[in-house]
């Protein structure tokens, strides 16, 4: 059966208020998808600045730190 995707939990991250946060993801290439899930209620969204083959860069536009989890996904198809 072909591999349909690779999911990697990249770890807990706390992005300071009105700041950038970077976390290494460990995937073999640039992720196709990345999401930041806050662990508490917050008023401002965390945005993805860029995703590279090594790391995810996030931006917090809010005034307070936002603890959360960053998750990245690399998807590929294999035809046999």
N, C-alpha and C positions, 0 to 999 in steps of 0.2 A: 504494500500500500504506500502511495507517495506521501511525503511530508507536506502538509498543507500550510504550516506556519510555525513560527518560533515565537514564544512569548517569554519575556524575561522581566521579572520584578526587579527594578533597579534600586529600590531602597527608599528609606524615609528621608525626607528633605524638609527643612524649614527655611522658607524664603522670607527674609526680613522685609519690613514695610518699605514700599517704594524702592525695591532693589531687584537685582538679578540673582539667580541661583543656577548653578551648574552641577550636573551629576553625570558620572560615567555610566554607560548602559551595558557594556559587555556583549552587544550583538555583533555578528560578523560584518555588518555593513550598516549604512544609514537606515534608521527605522522608517517604515512606511506610515506609521501611526504612533502618536505619543499623546498621553493625557495626564493631567495632574489632578488628583482627587484630594481635596482638602479634608482633614480629619475633624474639623469643627465647622460651625457656621461662620461664614465671612461674607462681607458685602461686595468685595471687588474680586473679579475673576483673575486667575493666574493665566497668562498667555505664553504660548510657546514662541520664543524668539527665533530659534533655529535648531535643527537636528543634524548632527554630523555622524560620521562613522564611529566616533569615540564618545560623544557626550550629547546631552540635551541641555539647552539653555532656556530658562524660564524667566518671565518678568512678572513681578507683583506690582500692580498699580495702586493697591490699597495702602492705608497708613499704618497697618499693623502686620506683624509676622503671621504667616499662614503655614502651620504644620500640615504635612500631607504626604501622599505617596505618588511617585512618578512611575508610570508604567509605559513601556515601549514595546512595539510589535514590528517584526520584520516578516513579511509574507513572501513566499515564493512558491512556484509549482514545479513539480518534477514529472516529466512524461516518460513512461517506460514502454 
